[in-house]
Amino acid sequence: MDAAPVKPDLAERIAGLDFEALSCELDAHGAALAPALLSADECAALAGAYDEDALFRSRVIMGRHGFGRGEYRYFAYPLPDLVAALRQGLYPPLAAIANRWNAVLGEPARYPTDHAGYLARCHAAGQTRPTPLVLRYGEGDYNCLHQDLYGAEVFPLQVAILLSEPGGDFTGGEFVLTEQRPRMQSRAEVVPLAQGDAVIFPVHHRPVQGARGPYRVNLRHGVSRLRSGRRHTLGVIFHDAA
């Protein structure tokens, strides 16, 4: 059973995103908000599928590994249609941003224009396990600041979509991004999300324009402590894991 069937207008929703504005937002702040990317029904279907064992390849209890509190599950291949459609639809415009960033930083690597081409590169490097996941938090749970690196092959951008309703399903649990610039104190960015909103952000670093030209800054992301209720999030990561 599919966790969340793809509605015909999902491709139109993705195509309707203003990626030029999102790119500018990423350049300026390190995160960009795409509001109402998923419907309430789609969010509920994905959150409700969390206990369907057949959809997932593994489950991680965060406290056992020092990752925080809460848990998450990685989807197995084949991915649910909705998750696969998000991965395939969001990748091409994000690859254009990633290639621009690499050019700015003087890095030679360039990413294929379609996700299938990029997955072929991951699989050739021995990274064959799917990385999209659903995270579940309860009262008192949180996610420590981290980077989602699963091997040598890393796509520089990822997407998190809030599946639960703030103020209704849960309180607290804000998405937090921190940025460490050389010889400066860390900067925090808190991105307010409504149900179905997507936040686009770097996996590990991004370029920043300085007085002497562009330089690389490192980023980590996490989730603050849940005050009450239950929170589900869909993570869309574009590289596979070793």
N, C-alpha and C positions, 0 to 999 in steps of 0.2 A: 504494500500500500504506500502511495506517495505521501511524503510528509506534508507537502503543500503544492497542489497543482499550480501550474503557471497560468495566470490569467492573461488573455490576449493582449492587454494593454501594458504589460510589464516592459516589453521592448520599447514601446512608445514612451513610457516613463523614463527609461534610461536615455533614450535618444533626445528627450526633451530637457535633460539636464544641461545647464549652462556651464560646460566644462572650461570655457575661457575664464569665467568668473571664479569657478572652483580652483582653477590653477593659480589665479592671482591670490586667492585666500590662502592656499597652501604656501605660496611664496612668502606671504606677509606674516602668517600666524602659525604655520606648521600643522594646521588642521582645517578641513573644509566641511561644511554641513550641507547635506542633500536632504531636504525635508520631505517627509511622506513618501519615501521610495517604495515602501510596502504598505499594503492595506491592513486594517485591523484584523480581517479574517486570515490573511496570509501570516501575520505575526502569530495569531492564536494557533494556527495549524502547526507552525514550526515549533513553538514552545510546547504544544501538546504532544508532539512527537518525541520528546526527550526520553521517554521511558520505552520507546519501541526499539528493543535491542537489535533487531535485524538491520536497522538503518546505520548503525555505528560500528566502528572498528575497535575503539578503545574508550575507556573512561578514566579520568584523572581526578583523584581526590587531592585538592590543592594543599591542604595542611600536611600531607605526608611528605611533600617535597619542599616545603618552605615557600610555596608560591603565594600563600595567603590563606583564605578560608573560602570554601565553596567547592564547586566541581565543574567539570566540563567533559564533553564527549566529542570525539572526532568522527565525522561521517565516514562511511565506507564507500568505495566505488561499487556500483554506479551511484553518483550523488542524486538526491532528490531533484526532480526537474527544476524546481524554483531555485535551488542553490546553484545548480549547473548553469541556469540561465543568467543568474546574477554574475557568476564568475566570467562567463563568456561575453556578456554584454558590457560589463564595466571595464574589462581588461583593455580593449583597444584604445579608448581615450586616455586611460591611465598610463598605458605604455608610451603614448606620445609625451606625456609629462615626464615620465621616467627617463626617456631618451634625451629630452631637453636638459634635465638635471645633470645627466652624465656628461653631456656636451659642455655645460657650464663648468663642471668640476674637472674637465679634462680627462675623463675616464673613457676608454675606448669601447667598452661594452655597449651594445645596443640590443633592444628587446624586439622580438618578432611582432608583427602587427596584429596577429590573432593568438588567442590563448592556446589553441591546439599546438601551434608551432612552439610556443614557450614550454608547454608541458613536455613536448618531445625532447627539448633541451634538458629539462629537469630529469626525465627518465633516463636519458643517456648518461647523466651524471650519477645515477644510482638512487635518485630521489623519486620514489614511485608511490608513496603513501599519501592519500589525500589529506589536506589540512583544514578545510572548512569545518567549523565546530559550533556547537551551541554551549553556552555557559549558563550555569544556574547558581544563583546566590540566594541565601536566606538571611534572616535577621542576624546581624553581627558579622556577616561575611564581607570579604573584600579581596581585591586582586592586587598584589604587589606590583610595583613598577617593573616592567620587563620589556624585552624585544622578542618577537616571534621568528627566531632563526632556526632552521631545521636542516641545514647543510650548506655547502659552498655556494649553491645556486640560490640567490635571494632576489625576489622582485621587490622594488623599493617602496611600494605603496600597498596598503591594505584597507579594508572597510569593515566597520562594525555597525550593526543595525540593532537598535533597541526593540525587542519584541514585547515588552511589558509596558504598562501605562504608569508613568510617574504620578504619585499622589493617589493612585487608585490601587494598583497592584503592589506598590512598594513606595517607601520614602528613603532618602539618602541615595547611595549608590551612584554618584556622579562619575562620568568619564573624565579622567585626568591625564594630561600629557605634560611631560617635563622635558625641557630642552637645556642642554649644557653647552654653552659657548666657551671657547678657550679663554682662560684667565678671567672668567666672569662667574657669578653665582647662577645657580639653576633658575630657570623661568618656568612657572607653571601655567598651563592653559586648561581651564575647565570648560567643557563643551556641553551646554544644556541640550538634552535630547528628549523629544516626544516619541510616543510609540510609532514605530515605522520609519523614524528618521535614521539616516545613515551618516556616519562621520568617516571621512577619508583622511588618512594620516600616514606618515612615513613609518616604515618598519624599523629602521635603525638610524638613518641620517638624512639630511637634506642640505642643499646649498643655501648660504646666506651671503648677501652682498655686503662686503666690508669696505673700508676706506682704501684698502690696497687690492681690492678685487674679491671674487667669491671665495668662500671657505666652507668647510664641512662642519656641521653641528650634529651632535648625537641626541637622539630622543628616546624616551621610554614612555610607556603608557600603562595605565592601571585603572582600577575602580575603587572609589572611596567606600567606607563602611556603610552597609545597608542598615538603616535605622529600624525598618519594619518591613514585613511582607516578603515577597519573592520576586526576583528579577531574572529574566532570560534575555540573552543577547546572542545574535548570530554573528560569528566572525567569518569574513570572506578573505582568505589568504590565497594568493595566486601561485606561489611556488609549492611544490609537493615536498614531502619529508623523506629523509634517508631511512 
